[in-house]
Amino acid sequence: MSTQKISTSLKLGLELGPIVLFFAGFRFFKDRSFSIFGTDYSGFIVMTALFVLMIVVSTGILWRLTGTISKMQLMTLVLVVVMGGLSVYFNDDHFIKMKPTLLYLAFGGVLGFGLLRGQSYLKLVMEEALPLQPEGWMILTRRLCGFFFALALTNELVWRIFSTETWVTFKTFGLTLAMFGFFMAQAKVLDRYGIKDQA
């Protein structure tokens, strides 16, 4: 299947839509329980099952429209299906709450491994959208590596210390805003090391 480009708004909607719908569904069903095949499930577990389904569908649509799925998207999909599936199977919300931790540890670990080899693996996945000089890629990669590890630690602290409702809000808005904030804070690096179009 050939690679095709889609609008940024559609891509963002497909990537963030399941997260927003999970949050909305949790807010509506958080105080309810459901008896399915003789087992009682909380509203959180039911929404987790629906979230897994939504992620699979949205990723499938994205692949169908663009003809490609990035390694980051694929890793996210696998972790959501595995950890979400374990939460539903064992009727235990701990698994899905640990998903962001594992995801950010994986991202940070991959970037860190590249740095140890003197390479920016971030460049491999973002070079086309964000052309930078080699030094700029290394600086951005080091910062993002540390940031991913910080997010992993923060997620662990939030889900272990605070309520499920607090964690859902943090997962939906806190982590998303943190990512936007991180890249906004890199404006000086992007400006200094960005490769200008000579044409």
MIDOSE-1310 file (N, C-alpha, C; in nm, 2 decimals, decimal comma, always signed):
residues 199
mstq	+0,08/-0,12/+0,00/+0,00/+0,00/+0,00/+0,09/+0,12/+0,00; +0,06/+0,22/-0,09/+0,14/+0,34/-0,10/+0,11/+0,44/+0,01; +0,22/+0,51/+0,05/+0,20/+0,61/+0,16/+0,13/+0,73/+0,11; +0,03/+0,78/+0,19/-0,04/+0,90/+0,15/-0,05/+0,99/+0,27
kist	-0,06/+1,12/+0,25/-0,07/+1,22/+0,35/-0,22/+1,25/+0,38; -0,25/+1,27/+0,51/-0,39/+1,32/+0,54/-0,37/+1,45/+0,62; -0,48/+1,52/+0,64/-0,48/+1,64/+0,71/-0,43/+1,62/+0,86; -0,37/+1,72/+0,91/-0,32/+1,72/+1,05/-0,43/+1,70/+1,15
slkl	-0,55/+1,77/+1,12/-0,66/+1,76/+1,21/-0,72/+1,62/+1,22; -0,73/+1,56/+1,10/-0,78/+1,42/+1,09/-0,69/+1,32/+1,17; -0,56/+1,34/+1,14/-0,46/+1,25/+1,21/-0,46/+1,27/+1,36; -0,47/+1,40/+1,40/-0,48/+1,42/+1,55/-0,61/+1,37/+1,61
glel	-0,72/+1,38/+1,53/-0,85/+1,32/+1,58/-0,84/+1,17/+1,60; -0,78/+1,10/+1,50/-0,77/+0,96/+1,51/-0,68/+0,92/+1,63; -0,58/+1,00/+1,65/-0,48/+0,96/+1,76/-0,53/+1,00/+1,90; -0,60/+1,11/+1,91/-0,65/+1,16/+2,04/-0,79/+1,12/+2,07
gpiv	-0,87/+1,09/+1,96/-1,01/+1,06/+1,98/-1,04/+0,95/+2,08; -0,97/+0,83/+2,07/-1,00/+0,73/+2,17/-0,97/+0,77/+2,31; -0,87/+0,85/+2,33/-0,83/+0,90/+2,47/-0,94/+0,99/+2,53; -0,99/+1,08/+2,44/-1,09/+1,17/+2,49/-1,22/+1,10/+2,51
lffa	-1,26/+1,00/+2,43/-1,38/+0,92/+2,45/-1,37/+0,84/+2,57; -1,25/+0,78/+2,60/-1,23/+0,71/+2,72/-1,26/+0,79/+2,84; -1,20/+0,92/+2,84/-1,22/+1,01/+2,95/-1,37/+1,04/+2,97; -1,44/+1,07/+2,86/-1,58/+1,10/+2,87/-1,66/+0,98/+2,92
gfrf	-1,63/+0,86/+2,87/-1,70/+0,74/+2,91/-1,68/+0,71/+3,06; -1,56/+0,73/+3,10/-1,52/+0,70/+3,24/-1,60/+0,80/+3,33; -1,61/+0,93/+3,29/-1,68/+1,02/+3,38/-1,83/+0,98/+3,39; -1,88/+0,93/+3,28/-2,02/+0,89/+3,28/-2,05/+0,76/+3,36
fkdr	-1,96/+0,66/+3,35/-1,98/+0,53/+3,40/-1,90/+0,50/+3,53; -1,82/+0,60/+3,58/-1,73/+0,57/+3,69/-1,79/+0,51/+3,82; -1,92/+0,55/+3,84/-1,98/+0,50/+3,97/-2,07/+0,38/+3,94; -2,07/+0,32/+3,82/-2,15/+0,21/+3,79/-2,07/+0,08/+3,77
sfsi	-2,14/-0,03/+3,80/-2,08/-0,16/+3,77/-2,17/-0,24/+3,68; -2,10/-0,33/+3,61/-2,18/-0,41/+3,51/-2,15/-0,56/+3,53; -2,26/-0,63/+3,53/-2,24/-0,78/+3,54/-2,24/-0,84/+3,40; -2,13/-0,90/+3,37/-2,11/-0,96/+3,24/-2,07/-1,11/+3,26
fgtd	-2,15/-1,20/+3,21/-2,13/-1,34/+3,22/-2,10/-1,38/+3,37; -2,17/-1,32/+3,46/-2,16/-1,35/+3,60/-2,05/-1,29/+3,67; -1,98/-1,20/+3,61/-1,87/-1,13/+3,67/-1,90/-0,98/+3,68; -1,88/-0,91/+3,79/-1,90/-0,77/+3,80/-1,77/-0,69/+3,76
ysgf	-1,80/-0,60/+3,67/-1,69/-0,51/+3,62/-1,72/-0,37/+3,65; -1,62/-0,29/+3,70/-1,64/-0,15/+3,72/-1,65/-0,07/+3,59; -1,71/+0,05/+3,60/-1,71/+0,13/+3,48/-1,58/+0,15/+3,41; -1,47/+0,16/+3,50/-1,34/+0,18/+3,45/-1,29/+0,06/+3,36
ivmt	-1,32/-0,06/+3,41/-1,28/-0,17/+3,33/-1,36/-0,19/+3,20; -1,48/-0,16/+3,21/-1,56/-0,16/+3,08/-1,51/-0,06/+2,98; -1,48/+0,06/+3,03/-1,43/+0,16/+2,94/-1,29/+0,13/+2,89; -1,21/+0,05/+2,97/-1,08/+0,01/+2,92/-1,10/-0,09/+2,81
alfv	-1,20/-0,18/+2,82/-1,22/-0,27/+2,71/-1,26/-0,20/+2,58; -1,35/-0,10/+2,60/-1,39/-0,01/+2,48/-1,27/+0,07/+2,43; -1,18/+0,11/+2,52/-1,07/+0,19/+2,47/-0,98/+0,11/+2,39; -0,95/-0,02/+2,43/-0,87/-0,11/+2,35/-0,93/-0,12/+2,21
lmiv	-1,06/-0,14/+2,20/-1,13/-0,16/+2,07/-1,12/-0,03/+1,99; -1,13/+0,09/+2,05/-1,12/+0,22/+1,98/-0,98/+0,24/+1,93; -0,88/+0,20/+2,01/-0,74/+0,22/+1,96/-0,72/+0,13/+1,84; -0,77/+0,01/+1,84/-0,75/-0,08/+1,73/-0,81/-0,03/+1,60
vstg	-0,94/+0,02/+1,62/-1,01/+0,07/+1,51/-0,95/+0,20/+1,45; -0,91/+0,29/+1,54/-0,85/+0,42/+1,49/-0,72/+0,40/+1,43; -0,64/+0,31/+1,48/-0,51/+0,27/+1,42/-0,53/+0,21/+1,28; -0,63/+0,12/+1,28/-0,66/+0,06/+1,15/-0,70/+0,16/+1,04
ilwr	-0,79/+0,26/+1,08/-0,83/+0,36/+0,99/-0,71/+0,45/+0,95; -0,63/+0,48/+1,04/-0,51/+0,56/+1,01/-0,42/+0,48/+0,91; -0,40/+0,36/+0,93/-0,32/+0,28/+0,84/-0,38/+0,27/+0,70; -0,52/+0,26/+0,70/-0,59/+0,25/+0,58/-0,58/+0,38/+0,50
ltgt	-0,58/+0,49/+0,57/-0,58/+0,62/+0,50/-0,44/+0,66/+0,46; -0,34/+0,63/+0,54/-0,20/+0,67/+0,51/-0,12/+0,56/+0,45; -0,15/+0,44/+0,47/-0,07/+0,33/+0,41/+0,05/+0,30/+0,50; +0,06/+0,36/+0,62/+0,18/+0,34/+0,70/+0,14/+0,36/+0,85
iskm	+0,21/+0,29/+0,94/+0,20/+0,31/+1,08/+0,34/+0,33/+1,14; +0,36/+0,43/+1,21/+0,50/+0,45/+1,27/+0,53/+0,35/+1,38; +0,66/+0,33/+1,41/+0,70/+0,24/+1,51/+0,64/+0,28/+1,65; +0,63/+0,41/+1,67/+0,58/+0,46/+1,80/+0,43/+0,43/+1,81
qlmt	+0,35/+0,44/+1,70/+0,21/+0,41/+1,70/+0,19/+0,26/+1,72; +0,28/+0,18/+1,65/+0,27/+0,04/+1,67/+0,30/-0,01/+1,81; +0,40/+0,05/+1,87/+0,43/+0,01/+2,01/+0,32/+0,05/+2,10; +0,26/+0,17/+2,08/+0,15/+0,21/+2,16/+0,03/+0,12/+2,15
lvlv	+0,00/+0,08/+2,03/-0,11/-0,02/+2,00/-0,09/-0,15/+2,07; +0,03/-0,20/+2,06/+0,06/-0,33/+2,12/+0,05/-0,32/+2,28; +0,10/-0,22/+2,34/+0,09/-0,20/+2,48/-0,05/-0,18/+2,53; -0,13/-0,11/+2,45/-0,27/-0,09/+2,49/-0,34/-0,22/+2,49
vvmg	-0,32/-0,29/+2,38/-0,39/-0,42/+2,36/-0,35/-0,52/+2,47; -0,22/-0,53/+2,50/-0,17/-0,62/+2,60/-0,21/-0,58/+2,74; -0,18/-0,46/+2,78/-0,21/-0,42/+2,92/-0,36/-0,40/+2,94; -0,43/-0,34/+2,84/-0,57/-0,33/+2,85/-0,64/-0,46/+2,86
glsv	-0,59/-0,56/+2,77/-0,65/-0,69/+2,77/-0,62/-0,76/+2,91; -0,51/-0,74/+2,97/-0,48/-0,80/+3,10/-0,57/-0,74/+3,21; -0,59/-0,61/+3,20/-0,68/-0,55/+3,30/-0,82/-0,61/+3,29; -0,87/-0,62/+3,16/-1,01/-0,68/+3,15/-1,01/-0,83/+3,19
yfnd	-0,91/-0,90/+3,15/-0,91/-1,05/+3,17/-0,90/-1,07/+3,32; -0,82/-1,00/+3,39/-0,80/-1,02/+3,54/-0,89/-0,93/+3,62; -0,97/-0,84/+3,55/-1,06/-0,75/+3,62/-0,98/-0,67/+3,72; -0,86/-0,62/+3,67/-0,77/-0,54/+3,76/-0,72/-0,42/+3,68
dhfi	-0,74/-0,30/+3,74/-0,71/-0,18/+3,67/-0,56/-0,15/+3,67; -0,48/-0,22/+3,75/-0,34/-0,19/+3,76/-0,26/-0,20/+3,63; -0,30/-0,30/+3,55/-0,23/-0,32/+3,42/-0,24/-0,20/+3,33; -0,36/-0,15/+3,30/-0,38/-0,04/+3,21/-0,31/+0,09/+3,27
kmkp	-0,31/+0,10/+3,40/-0,25/+0,22/+3,46/-0,10/+0,22/+3,44; -0,04/+0,10/+3,43/+0,10/+0,09/+3,41/+0,14/+0,11/+3,27; +0,05/+0,10/+3,17/+0,08/+0,11/+3,03/+0,16/+0,24/+3,00; +0,12/+0,36/+3,04/+0,20/+0,48/+3,01/+0,35/+0,46/+3,06
tlly	+0,36/+0,41/+3,18/+0,49/+0,39/+3,24/+0,58/+0,30/+3,15; +0,53/+0,19/+3,10/+0,60/+0,10/+3,02/+0,63/+0,16/+2,88; +0,53/+0,24/+2,83/+0,55/+0,30/+2,70/+0,66/+0,41/+2,71; +0,66/+0,49/+2,81/+0,76/+0,60/+2,82/+0,90/+0,54/+2,85
lafg	+0,90/+0,43/+2,93/+1,03/+0,36/+2,95/+1,08/+0,31/+2,82; +1,00/+0,25/+2,74/+1,04/+0,19/+2,61/+1,09/+0,30/+2,52; +1,02/+0,41/+2,51/+1,06/+0,52/+2,43/+1,20/+0,58/+2,48; +1,20/+0,60/+2,61/+1,33/+0,66/+2,67/+1,44/+0,56/+2,65
gvlg	+1,42/+0,43/+2,67/+1,52/+0,33/+2,65/+1,57/+0,32/+2,51; +1,49/+0,33/+2,41/+1,53/+0,33/+2,27/+1,62/+0,45/+2,24; +1,57/+0,57/+2,28/+1,65/+0,69/+2,26/+1,78/+0,68/+2,33; +1,78/+0,63/+2,46/+1,90/+0,63/+2,53/+2,00/+0,53/+2,47
fgll	+1,95/+0,42/+2,42/+2,04/+0,32/+2,35/+2,11/+0,38/+2,23; +2,03/+0,46/+2,15/+2,08/+0,53/+2,04/+2,19/+0,63/+2,08; +2,16/+0,70/+2,19/+2,26/+0,80/+2,24/+2,39/+0,74/+2,28; +2,38/+0,62/+2,34/+2,50/+0,55/+2,38/+2,59/+0,51/+2,25
rgqs	+2,52/+0,49/+2,14/+2,59/+0,46/+2,02/+2,62/+0,58/+1,94; +2,60/+0,70/+2,00/+2,63/+0,82/+1,93/+2,53/+0,86/+1,82; +2,41/+0,81/+1,83/+2,31/+0,83/+1,72/+2,18/+0,89/+1,78; +2,11/+0,96/+1,70/+1,98/+1,01/+1,73/+1,87/+0,93/+1,66
ylkl	+1,81/+0,83/+1,74/+1,70/+0,76/+1,68/+1,58/+0,84/+1,65; +1,57/+0,95/+1,73/+1,46/+1,05/+1,71/+1,46/+1,10/+1,57; +1,58/+1,13/+1,52/+1,59/+1,18/+1,38/+1,53/+1,08/+1,28; +1,54/+0,95/+1,30/+1,49/+0,86/+1,21/+1,34/+0,86/+1,19
vmee	+1,27/+0,91/+1,29/+1,12/+0,91/+1,28/+1,07/+1,05/+1,26; +1,15/+1,15/+1,28/+1,10/+1,29/+1,27/+1,17/+1,38/+1,18; +1,27/+1,33/+1,11/+1,36/+1,41/+1,02/+1,28/+1,48/+0,91; +1,18/+1,41/+0,85/+1,11/+1,47/+0,74/+1,02/+1,58/+0,79
alpl	+0,96/+1,57/+0,91/+0,87/+1,68/+0,96/+0,95/+1,79/+1,03; +1,07/+1,76/+1,08/+1,15/+1,85/+1,16/+1,29/+1,85/+1,12; +1,33/+1,91/+1,01/+1,47/+1,91/+0,97/+1,56/+1,99/+1,06; +1,66/+1,92/+1,12/+1,76/+1,98/+1,21/+1,90/+1,95/+1,17
qpeg	+1,99/+2,03/+1,22/+2,14/+1,99/+1,20/+2,17/+1,88/+1,30; +2,27/+1,80/+1,28/+2,30/+1,68/+1,36/+2,31/+1,72/+1,51; +2,38/+1,83/+1,54/+2,39/+1,87/+1,68/+2,26/+1,90/+1,75; +2,17/+1,96/+1,67/+2,03/+1,99/+1,72/+1,96/+1,86/+1,75
wmil	+1,97/+1,76/+1,67/+1,91/+1,63/+1,69/+1,96/+1,56/+1,82; +2,09/+1,57/+1,84/+2,14/+1,51/+1,96/+2,09/+1,58/+2,09; +2,09/+1,71/+2,08/+2,04/+1,79/+2,20/+1,89/+1,75/+2,23; +1,81/+1,76/+2,12/+1,67/+1,73/+2,14/+1,65/+1,58/+2,18
trrl	+1,73/+1,49/+2,13/+1,71/+1,35/+2,17/+1,75/+1,33/+2,32; +1,86/+1,39/+2,36/+1,89/+1,38/+2,51/+1,78/+1,44/+2,60; +1,73/+1,55/+2,56/+1,62/+1,61/+2,64/+1,50/+1,53/+2,64; +1,46/+1,47/+2,52/+1,34/+1,39/+2,51/+1,35/+1,26/+2,59
cgff	+1,47/+1,21/+2,58/+1,50/+1,08/+2,66/+1,48/+1,10/+2,80; +1,54/+1,21/+2,86/+1,52/+1,24/+3,00/+1,37/+1,27/+3,03; +1,30/+1,34/+2,94/+1,16/+1,37/+2,96/+1,08/+1,25/+2,97; +1,10/+1,15/+2,88/+1,03/+1,03/+2,88/+1,04/+0,95/+3,01
fala	+1,16/+0,95/+3,06/+1,19/+0,88/+3,19/+1,11/+0,95/+3,30; +1,11/+1,09/+3,30/+1,04/+1,17/+3,40/+0,89/+1,14/+3,39; +0,84/+1,13/+3,27/+0,69/+1,10/+3,25/+0,66/+0,96/+3,31; +0,75/+0,86/+3,29/+0,73/+0,73/+3,34/+0,72/+0,73/+3,49
ltne	+0,81/+0,80/+3,55/+0,82/+0,81/+3,70/+0,69/+0,88/+3,75; +0,65/+0,99/+3,68/+0,54/+1,07/+3,73/+0,41/+0,98/+3,72; +0,40/+0,91/+3,61/+0,28/+0,82/+3,60/+0,27/+0,72/+3,71; +0,38/+0,66/+3,74/+0,39/+0,56/+3,85/+0,34/+0,63/+3,98
lvwr	+0,39/+0,74/+4,01/+0,35/+0,81/+4,13/+0,21/+0,85/+4,14; +0,15/+0,89/+4,03/+0,01/+0,94/+4,02/-0,08/+0,82/+4,04; -0,06/+0,71/+3,97/-0,16/+0,60/+3,98/-0,15/+0,53/+4,11; -0,03/+0,53/+4,17/-0,01/+0,46/+4,30/-0,06/+0,54/+4,42
ifst	-0,05/+0,67/+4,41/-0,08/+0,76/+4,52/-0,22/+0,81/+4,52; -0,27/+0,85/+4,40/-0,40/+0,92/+4,39/-0,51/+0,82/+4,34; -0,63/+0,88/+4,33/-0,75/+0,80/+4,30/-0,75/+0,77/+4,15; -0,83/+0,67/+4,11/-0,84/+0,64/+3,97/-0,89/+0,76/+3,89
etwv	-0,98/+0,83/+3,94/-1,04/+0,95/+3,87/-0,93/+1,05/+3,85; -0,84/+1,07/+3,95/-0,73/+1,17/+3,93/-0,63/+1,12/+3,82; -0,61/+0,98/+3,82/-0,52/+0,93/+3,72/-0,58/+0,94/+3,58; -0,70/+0,92/+3,56/-0,77/+0,93/+3,43/-0,75/+1,07/+3,38
tfkt	-0,78/+1,17/+3,47/-0,76/+1,31/+3,43/-0,62/+1,34/+3,39; -0,52/+1,29/+3,47/-0,38/+1,31/+3,44/-0,34/+1,25/+3,31; -0,39/+1,12/+3,29/-0,36/+1,05/+3,16/-0,42/+1,12/+3,04; -0,54/+1,18/+3,05/-0,60/+1,24/+2,94/-0,55/+1,37/+2,91
fglt	-0,53/+1,46/+3,01/-0,49/+1,60/+2,99/-0,34/+1,62/+3,03; -0,30/+1,57/+3,14/-0,17/+1,60/+3,19/-0,06/+1,56/+3,10; -0,06/+1,43/+3,06/+0,04/+1,38/+2,97/+0,04/+1,44/+2,84; -0,08/+1,47/+2,78/-0,09/+1,53/+2,65/-0,03/+1,67/+2,66
lamf	-0,07/+1,75/+2,76/-0,02/+1,89/+2,77/+0,13/+1,89/+2,80; +0,17/+1,79/+2,87/+0,32/+1,78/+2,90/+0,40/+1,77/+2,77; +0,35/+1,68/+2,68/+0,42/+1,66/+2,56/+0,42/+1,79/+2,47; +0,30/+1,86/+2,46/+0,30/+1,98/+2,39/+0,39/+2,09/+2,45
gffm	+0,39/+2,09/+2,59/+0,47/+2,19/+2,66/+0,62/+2,16/+2,64; +0,66/+2,04/+2,63/+0,80/+2,00/+2,61/+0,85/+2,06/+2,48; +0,77/+2,03/+2,37/+0,82/+2,07/+2,24/+0,81/+2,22/+2,22; +0,72/+2,29/+2,29/+0,71/+2,43/+2,28/+0,84/+2,49/+2,35
aqak	+0,88/+2,42/+2,46/+1,00/+2,47/+2,53/+1,13/+2,45/+2,46; +1,12/+2,37/+2,35/+1,24/+2,35/+2,27/+1,25/+2,45/+2,15; +1,18/+2,56/+2,16/+1,17/+2,65/+2,05/+1,31/+2,71/+2,01; +1,39/+2,74/+2,11/+1,53/+2,79/+2,09/+1,61/+2,69/+2,01
vldr	+1,61/+2,56/+2,05/+1,69/+2,46/+1,99/+1,64/+2,45/+1,84; +1,51/+2,44/+1,82/+1,46/+2,43/+1,69/+1,49/+2,55/+1,60; +1,49/+2,67/+1,66/+1,53/+2,79/+1,58/+1,68/+2,79/+1,55; +1,76/+2,75/+1,65/+1,90/+2,76/+1,63/+1,96/+2,66/+1,53
ygik	+1,90/+2,54/+1,54/+1,96/+2,43/+1,46/+1,87/+2,38/+1,35; +1,76/+2,45/+1,33/+1,67/+2,42/+1,22/+1,74/+2,45/+1,08; +1,71/+2,36/+0,99/+1,76/+2,37/+0,85/+1,66/+2,46/+0,77; +1,70/+2,57/+0,73/+1,61/+2,66/+0,66/+1,61/+2,62/+0,51
dqa	+1,49/+2,64/+0,46/+1,48/+2,60/+0,31/+1,54/+2,72/+0,23; +1,65/+2,69/+0,16/+1,72/+2,79/+0,09/+1,64/+2,84/-0,03; +1,55/+2,76/-0,08/+1,47/+2,80/-0,20/+1,38/+2,92/-0,16
